[in-house]
Amino acid sequence: MNGSRASLKKHNPIQPKQLRRLHALWRRWTRSLTLSPDANRQLRHYYIWLITHYQCSETKALTERQAAKVIQWLVRRVEAEQNYVAGTAGRRGFPEYRRIPPNRAAWRTLWNCAAAIGMERHDLESFIRRHYAGVGLRGLADLRTMADLNRVLWGLKAMLRNRNKIRFPNPQKRAA
């Protein structure tokens, strides 16, 4: 009996909520392509056809299960784009794209780097004020985007790398 319920669930048509989510993710993923509505629809149907392994070629023909698979695929693509932007935002030579708030992992990395150098909160505040006041950062409260946090993080990482370099004494210079 449970087997028949499961098989019925596999073949339920796409739910309106799934359809809205799929379309929203699709628009977000393809916004920079500037395609005509017809070309955009054709491209979406082509991707649906590929993702469902050639079982379905239209959005409204998807089952709940197929729709979930397509949505999951789109979520991964959108998140990958956001992660790429978050990692390069604020770096010299990379445009900032859009304002992305710092995530927990970025904050954790910032604090771990500061701790490895031996900085406490007031030391970090002072470091930010001294080195990044020119770009408008006067303290931790001003780190509102990944670009801001990355600027400070790259400075801390550079300090950490320089501190950890092995320095060999020059054999030519000896005390007399």
Residue pairs with C-beta under 8 A, 6 or more apart in sequence:
9 64
9 65
10 63
10 64
10 65
11 63
12 63
12 64
13 60
13 62
13 63
13 64
14 22
14 59
14 60
14 62
14 63
14 64
14 66
14 67
15 64
15 67
18 62
18 64
18 67
18 68
18 71
19 59
19 60
19 67
21 71
22 59
22 67
22 70
22 71
22 74
23 59
25 71
25 74
25 75
25 78
26 44
26 74
28 78
29 74
29 77
29 78
29 81
30 40
30 43
30 44
33 40
33 43
35 43
44 59
45 57
45 58
45 59
47 70
48 56
48 57
48 58
48 59
48 62
48 66
48 70
49 56
49 57
51 66
51 69
51 70
51 73
52 62
52 66
52 69
52 70
55 66
56 62
56 63
56 66
62 70
82 100
85 97
85 98
85 100
85 146
86 100
86 103
86 106
86 146
87 146
87 150
88 94
88 150
89 96
89 97
89 100
89 145
89 146
89 147
89 150
90 96
90 145
90 146
90 147
90 148
90 149
90 150
90 151
91 150
91 154
96 145
96 147
99 144
99 145
99 147
100 145
100 146
100 147
101 144
101 145
101 146
102 143
102 144
102 145
102 146
102 148
102 149
103 146
106 146
106 149
106 150
106 153
107 149
109 153
110 143
110 149
110 152
110 153
110 156
113 153
113 156
113 157
113 160
114 120
114 123
114 124
114 156
116 160
117 156
117 159
117 160
117 163
119 127
119 156
121 140
124 140
125 139
125 140
127 152
127 155
127 156
128 137
128 138
128 139
128 140
128 142
128 143
128 152
129 137
129 138
129 139
131 152
131 155
132 151
132 152
132 155
135 148
135 151
136 142
137 143
137 148
137 151
137 152
142 148
143 149
143 152
